[in-house]
Amino acid sequence: MAKKAFVTGIAGFVGSHLAELLLSKGFEVYGLVRPRTRRDYIEPIMNKLHLDDADILDSHSLYATISRIKPDYIFHLAAQSYVPTSWISPSVTLEANIVGSANLFEAVKQTGIDPVIQIACSSEEYGLVHPDELPIKETNPLRPLSPYAVSKLAMDYLGYQYFQSYKVRIVRTRGFNHTGPRRGDTFAESTFAKQIALIEKKKQE
């Protein structure tokens, strides 16, 4: 019987690539998609996915979804993930990344299932890094420098607390910058790649 993987933020840059990988590995893939979110990235594989329209901030819908699916693995990618936006809307960022994560952890705890949960924390948590601390180690002090970084640090520690208090199997990962196809052109690398492609097609000088 195929293992079940549940991906929050499945319609995004990382989520869509992860969904493709999980399908290729034989997983039954479920995903959470916020209403009105564009689904272009997962359009080619939509018929292979089991999708639920719900917001990570809707604790009741999230509990119902987790309770019904009973996933073996959960990949928590749903987030407000753009640092500049966190300066403009800090409360929105904190709510999405902290309260959204708490809702997920609570749903798992309340259903009594025992999945492995990977949470997408961030290298932004390290924040202020002194020259003599390079290269950064996992044990480096955490000195967040933006509301986004603070939100990810809180999520990170919340995952630790749920593991220690309730034995929820949460794996905390602090990803550094990653890029590739489908990454939004609000990010520098994507903008450069788009400009190069347009120049090569002689659509831009």
ZADO-1210 file (C-alpha; in nm, 4 decimals, padded with zeros to 6 digits):
<atoms>
<atom x="00.0000" y="00.0000" z="00.0000" code="MET" pos="1"/>
<atom x="00.1378" y="00.3408" z="-00.1000" code="ALA" pos="2"/>
<atom x="00.2496" y="00.5758" z="00.1744" code="LYS" pos="3"/>
<atom x="00.0551" y="00.9009" z="00.2052" code="LYS" pos="4"/>
<atom x="00.2341" y="01.2353" z="00.1890" code="ALA" pos="5"/>
<atom x="00.0569" y="01.5606" z="00.2726" code="PHE" pos="6"/>
<atom x="00.2109" y="01.8853" z="00.1442" code="VAL" pos="7"/>
<atom x="00.1022" y="02.2281" z="00.2645" code="THR" pos="8"/>
<atom x="00.1817" y="02.4963" z="00.0096" code="GLY" pos="9"/>
<atom x="00.1794" y="02.2337" z="-00.2652" code="ILE" pos="10"/>
<atom x="00.0966" y="02.4870" z="-00.5380" code="ALA" pos="11"/>
<atom x="00.4098" y="02.6936" z="-00.4769" code="GLY" pos="12"/>
<atom x="00.7636" y="02.6855" z="-00.6135" code="PHE" pos="13"/>
<atom x="00.9061" y="02.4217" z="-00.3791" code="VAL" pos="14"/>
<atom x="00.5768" y="02.2423" z="-00.3178" code="GLY" pos="15"/>
<atom x="00.5133" y="02.1702" z="-00.6855" code="SER" pos="16"/>
<atom x="00.8621" y="02.0255" z="-00.7365" code="HIS" pos="17"/>
<atom x="00.8254" y="01.8166" z="-00.4205" code="LEU" pos="18"/>
<atom x="00.4875" y="01.6851" z="-00.5390" code="ALA" pos="19"/>
<atom x="00.6456" y="01.5670" z="-00.8642" code="GLU" pos="20"/>
<atom x="00.9263" y="01.3939" z="-00.6741" code="LEU" pos="21"/>
<atom x="00.6874" y="01.2224" z="-00.4324" code="LEU" pos="22"/>
<atom x="00.4716" y="01.0954" z="-00.7188" code="LEU" pos="23"/>
<atom x="00.7810" y="00.9573" z="-00.8923" code="SER" pos="24"/>
<atom x="00.8657" y="00.7693" z="-00.5709" code="LYS" pos="25"/>
<atom x="00.5241" y="00.6049" z="-00.5579" code="GLY" pos="26"/>
<atom x="00.3632" y="00.8154" z="-00.2840" code="PHE" pos="27"/>
<atom x="-00.0058" y="00.8965" z="-00.2703" code="GLU" pos="28"/>
<atom x="00.0150" y="01.2757" z="-00.2652" code="VAL" pos="29"/>
<atom x="-00.2283" y="01.5051" z="-00.0862" code="TYR" pos="30"/>
<atom x="-00.2012" y="01.8806" z="-00.0779" code="GLY" pos="31"/>
<atom x="-00.3427" y="02.1881" z="00.0890" code="LEU" pos="32"/>
<atom x="-00.4172" y="02.4797" z="-00.1425" code="VAL" pos="33"/>
<atom x="-00.5365" y="02.8151" z="-00.0172" code="ARG" pos="34"/>
<atom x="-00.8555" y="02.9264" z="-00.1968" code="PRO" pos="35"/>
<atom x="-00.7890" y="03.1559" z="-00.4935" code="ARG" pos="36"/>
<atom x="-00.4259" y="03.0446" z="-00.5148" code="THR" pos="37"/>
<atom x="-00.2976" y="02.9991" z="-00.8701" code="ARG" pos="38"/>
<atom x="-00.2374" y="02.6360" z="-00.9630" code="ARG" pos="39"/>
<atom x="-00.0280" y="02.6776" z="-01.2766" code="ASP" pos="40"/>
<atom x="00.2704" y="02.4911" z="-01.1326" code="TYR" pos="41"/>
<atom x="00.0709" y="02.1786" z="-01.0463" code="ILE" pos="42"/>
<atom x="-00.1623" y="02.1874" z="-01.3483" code="GLU" pos="43"/>
<atom x="00.0282" y="01.9092" z="-01.5338" code="PRO" pos="44"/>
<atom x="-00.0090" y="01.6691" z="-01.2385" code="ILE" pos="45"/>
<atom x="-00.3484" y="01.7782" z="-01.1003" code="MET" pos="46"/>
<atom x="-00.5144" y="01.4501" z="-01.1981" code="ASN" pos="47"/>
<atom x="-00.2629" y="01.2620" z="-00.9807" code="LYS" pos="48"/>
<atom x="-00.3057" y="01.4767" z="-00.6696" code="LEU" pos="49"/>
<atom x="-00.5658" y="01.4836" z="-00.3934" code="HIS" pos="50"/>
<atom x="-00.6196" y="01.8512" z="-00.3139" code="LEU" pos="51"/>
<atom x="-00.8050" y="02.0259" z="-00.0335" code="ASP" pos="52"/>
<atom x="-00.9022" y="02.3920" z="-00.0544" code="ASP" pos="53"/>
<atom x="-00.8302" y="02.5392" z="00.2869" code="ALA" pos="54"/>
<atom x="-00.6172" y="02.7986" z="00.4591" code="ASP" pos="55"/>
<atom x="-00.3510" y="02.6940" z="00.7095" code="ILE" pos="56"/>
<atom x="-00.5098" y="02.9502" z="00.9438" code="LEU" pos="57"/>
<atom x="-00.8439" y="02.7652" z="00.9371" code="ASP" pos="58"/>
<atom x="-00.7790" y="02.5245" z="01.2237" code="SER" pos="59"/>
<atom x="-01.1120" y="02.3415" z="01.1907" code="HIS" pos="60"/>
<atom x="-01.0690" y="02.2645" z="00.8196" code="SER" pos="61"/>
<atom x="-00.7078" y="02.1658" z="00.8778" code="LEU" pos="62"/>
<atom x="-00.8037" y="01.9245" z="01.1559" code="TYR" pos="63"/>
<atom x="-01.0772" y="01.7703" z="00.9382" code="ALA" pos="64"/>
<atom x="-00.8320" y="01.7260" z="00.6501" code="THR" pos="65"/>
<atom x="-00.5581" y="01.5677" z="00.8624" code="ILE" pos="66"/>
<atom x="-00.8108" y="01.3451" z="01.0385" code="SER" pos="67"/>
<atom x="-00.9491" y="01.2191" z="00.7068" code="ARG" pos="68"/>
<atom x="-00.6189" y="01.1639" z="00.5262" code="ILE" pos="69"/>
<atom x="-00.4094" y="01.0278" z="00.8152" code="LYS" pos="70"/>
<atom x="-00.0813" y="01.0968" z="00.6319" code="PRO" pos="71"/>
<atom x="00.2415" y="00.9071" z="00.6951" code="ASP" pos="72"/>
<atom x="00.4508" y="01.2130" z="00.6090" code="TYR" pos="73"/>
<atom x="00.3759" y="01.5848" z="00.6223" code="ILE" pos="74"/>
<atom x="00.5841" y="01.8492" z="00.4460" code="PHE" pos="75"/>
<atom x="00.4947" y="02.1910" z="00.5835" code="HIS" pos="76"/>
<atom x="00.5808" y="02.4500" z="00.3186" code="LEU" pos="77"/>
<atom x="00.2857" y="02.6906" z="00.3413" code="ALA" pos="78"/>
<atom x="00.4159" y="03.0288" z="00.4537" code="ALA" pos="79"/>
<atom x="00.4541" y="03.3973" z="00.3884" code="GLN" pos="80"/>
<atom x="00.8031" y="03.3475" z="00.2495" code="SER" pos="81"/>
<atom x="00.9082" y="03.6863" z="00.1138" code="TYR" pos="82"/>
<atom x="01.1334" y="03.8849" z="00.3476" code="VAL" pos="83"/>
<atom x="01.0455" y="04.2358" z="00.2135" code="PRO" pos="84"/>
<atom x="00.6742" y="04.1624" z="00.2630" code="THR" pos="85"/>
<atom x="00.7435" y="04.0854" z="00.6278" code="SER" pos="86"/>
<atom x="00.8593" y="04.4450" z="00.6790" code="TRP" pos="87"/>
<atom x="00.5419" y="04.5797" z="00.5171" code="ILE" pos="88"/>
<atom x="00.3035" y="04.3326" z="00.6846" code="SER" pos="89"/>
<atom x="00.4743" y="04.1892" z="00.9933" code="PRO" pos="90"/>
<atom x="00.1513" y="04.0769" z="01.1603" code="SER" pos="91"/>
<atom x="00.0393" y="03.8883" z="00.8484" code="VAL" pos="92"/>
<atom x="00.3779" y="03.7166" z="00.8310" code="THR" pos="93"/>
<atom x="00.3793" y="03.6217" z="01.1990" code="LEU" pos="94"/>
<atom x="00.0244" y="03.4890" z="01.1826" code="GLU" pos="95"/>
<atom x="00.0791" y="03.2806" z="00.8692" code="ALA" pos="96"/>
<atom x="00.4097" y="03.1312" z="00.9783" code="ASN" pos="97"/>
<atom x="00.3561" y="03.0866" z="01.3524" code="ILE" pos="98"/>
<atom x="-00.0188" y="03.0413" z="01.4002" code="VAL" pos="99"/>
<atom x="-00.0421" y="02.8368" z="01.0797" code="GLY" pos="100"/>
<atom x="00.2281" y="02.6014" z="01.2078" code="SER" pos="101"/>
<atom x="00.0633" y="02.5757" z="01.5502" code="ALA" pos="102"/>
<atom x="-00.2644" y="02.4819" z="01.3813" code="ASN" pos="103"/>
<atom x="-00.0910" y="02.2028" z="01.1909" code="LEU" pos="104"/>
<atom x="00.0890" y="02.0652" z="01.4972" code="PHE" pos="105"/>
<atom x="-00.2325" y="02.0774" z="01.7008" code="GLU" pos="106"/>
<atom x="-00.4271" y="01.8964" z="01.4288" code="ALA" pos="107"/>
<atom x="-00.1712" y="01.6148" z="01.4304" code="VAL" pos="108"/>
<atom x="-00.1670" y="01.5979" z="01.8100" code="LYS" pos="109"/>
<atom x="-00.5453" y="01.5930" z="01.8390" code="GLN" pos="110"/>
<atom x="-00.5956" y="01.3213" z="01.5774" code="THR" pos="111"/>
<atom x="-00.3470" y="01.0963" z="01.7553" code="GLY" pos="112"/>
<atom x="-00.1664" y="00.9960" z="01.4357" code="ILE" pos="113"/>
<atom x="00.2131" y="00.9712" z="01.4254" code="ASP" pos="114"/>
<atom x="00.3475" y="01.1075" z="01.0956" code="PRO" pos="115"/>
<atom x="00.6963" y="01.2411" z="01.0350" code="VAL" pos="116"/>
<atom x="00.6644" y="01.6167" z="00.9817" code="ILE" pos="117"/>
<atom x="00.9281" y="01.8202" z="00.7998" code="GLN" pos="118"/>
<atom x="00.8996" y="02.1936" z="00.8614" code="ILE" pos="119"/>
<atom x="01.0635" y="02.4487" z="00.6345" code="ALA" pos="120"/>
<atom x="01.2500" y="02.6822" z="00.8665" code="CYS" pos="121"/>
<atom x="01.5086" y="02.9235" z="00.7268" code="SER" pos="122"/>
<atom x="01.8731" y="03.0260" z="00.7251" code="SER" pos="123"/>
<atom x="01.7371" y="03.3764" z="00.7901" code="GLU" pos="124"/>
<atom x="01.7120" y="03.2684" z="01.1540" code="GLU" pos="125"/>
<atom x="02.0910" y="03.3000" z="01.1848" code="TYR" pos="126"/>
<atom x="02.0595" y="03.6665" z="01.0889" code="GLY" pos="127"/>
<atom x="02.3633" y="03.8548" z="01.2160" code="LEU" pos="128"/>
<atom x="02.6654" y="03.6325" z="01.1525" code="VAL" pos="129"/>
<atom x="03.0128" y="03.7558" z="01.2483" code="HIS" pos="130"/>
<atom x="03.3080" y="03.6912" z="01.0123" code="PRO" pos="131"/>
<atom x="03.4756" y="03.4562" z="01.2599" code="ASP" pos="132"/>
<atom x="03.1595" y="03.2397" z="01.2632" code="GLU" pos="133"/>
<atom x="03.1839" y="03.1480" z="00.8954" code="LEU" pos="134"/>
<atom x="03.1043" y="02.9006" z="00.7573" code="PRO" pos="135"/>
<atom x="02.7758" y="02.8868" z="00.9481" code="ILE" pos="136"/>
<atom x="02.7199" y="02.5754" z="01.1570" code="LYS" pos="137"/>
<atom x="02.3851" y="02.4454" z="01.2796" code="GLU" pos="138"/>
<atom x="02.4919" y="02.5400" z="01.6323" code="THR" pos="139"/>
<atom x="02.5548" y="02.9054" z="01.5431" code="ASN" pos="140"/>
<atom x="02.3661" y="03.1596" z="01.7587" code="PRO" pos="141"/>
<atom x="02.0312" y="03.2666" z="01.6148" code="LEU" pos="142"/>
<atom x="02.0079" y="03.6447" z="01.5728" code="ARG" pos="143"/>
<atom x="01.7096" y="03.7145" z="01.3421" code="PRO" pos="144"/>
<atom x="01.7082" y="04.0492" z="01.1612" code="LEU" pos="145"/>
<atom x="01.3602" y="04.0680" z="01.0030" code="SER" pos="146"/>
<atom x="00.9999" y="03.9904" z="01.0975" code="PRO" pos="147"/>
<atom x="01.0191" y="03.6964" z="00.8554" code="TYR" pos="148"/>
<atom x="01.3255" y="03.5585" z="01.0344" code="ALA" pos="149"/>
<atom x="01.1542" y="03.5989" z="01.3712" code="VAL" pos="150"/>
<atom x="00.8478" y="03.4127" z="01.2411" code="SER" pos="151"/>
<atom x="01.0615" y="03.1241" z="01.1195" code="LYS" pos="152"/>
<atom x="01.2559" y="03.1128" z="01.4448" code="LEU" pos="153"/>
<atom x="00.9300" y="03.0920" z="01.6401" code="ALA" pos="154"/>
<atom x="00.8089" y="02.8147" z="01.4094" code="MET" pos="155"/>
<atom x="01.1413" y="02.6339" z="01.4565" code="ASP" pos="156"/>
<atom x="01.1175" y="02.6486" z="01.8364" code="TYR" pos="157"/>
<atom x="00.7485" y="02.5591" z="01.8294" code="LEU" pos="158"/>
<atom x="00.8421" y="02.2429" z="01.6409" code="GLY" pos="159"/>
<atom x="01.1030" y="02.1661" z="01.9060" code="TYR" pos="160"/>
<atom x="00.8494" y="02.2237" z="02.1835" code="GLN" pos="161"/>
<atom x="00.5880" y="01.9926" z="02.0266" code="TYR" pos="162"/>
<atom x="00.8493" y="01.7209" z="01.9927" code="PHE" pos="163"/>
<atom x="00.9643" y="01.7560" z="02.3530" code="GLN" pos="164"/>
<atom x="00.6175" y="01.7975" z="02.5036" code="SER" pos="165"/>
<atom x="00.4069" y="01.5654" z="02.2888" code="TYR" pos="166"/>
<atom x="00.6589" y="01.3525" z="02.0964" code="LYS" pos="167"/>
<atom x="00.5243" y="01.4799" z="01.7642" code="VAL" pos="168"/>
<atom x="00.7936" y="01.3700" z="01.5181" code="ARG" pos="169"/>
<atom x="00.8971" y="01.7051" z="01.3758" code="ILE" pos="170"/>
<atom x="01.2134" y="01.7437" z="01.1679" code="VAL" pos="171"/>
<atom x="01.3316" y="02.1063" z="01.1610" code="ARG" pos="172"/>
<atom x="01.5247" y="02.2082" z="00.8497" code="THR" pos="173"/>
<atom x="01.6843" y="02.5504" z="00.7949" code="ARG" pos="174"/>
<atom x="01.7048" y="02.5931" z="00.4205" code="GLY" pos="175"/>
<atom x="01.9443" y="02.8382" z="00.2593" code="PHE" pos="176"/>
<atom x="01.8667" y="03.0143" z="-00.0701" code="ASN" pos="177"/>
<atom x="01.7473" y="02.7816" z="-00.3414" code="HIS" pos="178"/>
<atom x="01.6195" y="02.8673" z="-00.6853" code="THR" pos="179"/>
<atom x="01.5043" y="02.7101" z="-01.0092" code="GLY" pos="180"/>
<atom x="01.2153" y="02.6980" z="-01.2557" code="PRO" pos="181"/>
<atom x="00.8863" y="02.8369" z="-01.1164" code="ARG" pos="182"/>
<atom x="01.0443" y="03.0662" z="-00.8616" code="ARG" pos="183"/>
<atom x="00.8669" y="03.4021" z="-00.8673" code="GLY" pos="184"/>
<atom x="01.0370" y="03.6890" z="-01.0477" code="ASP" pos="185"/>
<atom x="01.0239" y="03.9007" z="-00.7324" code="THR" pos="186"/>
<atom x="01.3507" y="03.7235" z="-00.6503" code="PHE" pos="187"/>
<atom x="01.6748" y="03.8491" z="-00.8084" code="ALA" pos="188"/>
<atom x="01.7924" y="03.5191" z="-00.9605" code="GLU" pos="189"/>
<atom x="01.4576" y="03.4647" z="-01.1334" code="SER" pos="190"/>
<atom x="01.4582" y="03.8202" z="-01.2675" code="THR" pos="191"/>
<atom x="01.8105" y="03.7782" z="-01.4085" code="PHE" pos="192"/>
<atom x="01.7186" y="03.4433" z="-01.5669" code="ALA" pos="193"/>
<atom x="01.4057" y="03.5920" z="-01.7237" code="LYS" pos="194"/>
<atom x="01.6008" y="03.8856" z="-01.8685" code="GLN" pos="195"/>
<atom x="01.8672" y="03.6535" z="-02.0130" code="ILE" pos="196"/>
<atom x="01.5986" y="03.4346" z="-02.1721" code="ALA" pos="197"/>
<atom x="01.4284" y="03.7383" z="-02.3272" code="LEU" pos="198"/>
<atom x="01.7607" y="03.8686" z="-02.4607" code="ILE" pos="199"/>
<atom x="01.8440" y="03.5292" z="-02.6121" code="GLU" pos="200"/>
<atom x="01.5034" y="03.5277" z="-02.7821" code="LYS" pos="201"/>
<atom x="01.5764" y="03.8819" z="-02.9056" code="LYS" pos="202"/>
<atom x="01.2699" y="04.0129" z="-02.7214" code="LYS" pos="203"/>
<atom x="01.4771" y="04.2432" z="-02.5031" code="GLN" pos="204"/>
<atom x="01.8077" y="04.4249" z="-02.5346" code="GLU" pos="205"/>
</atoms>
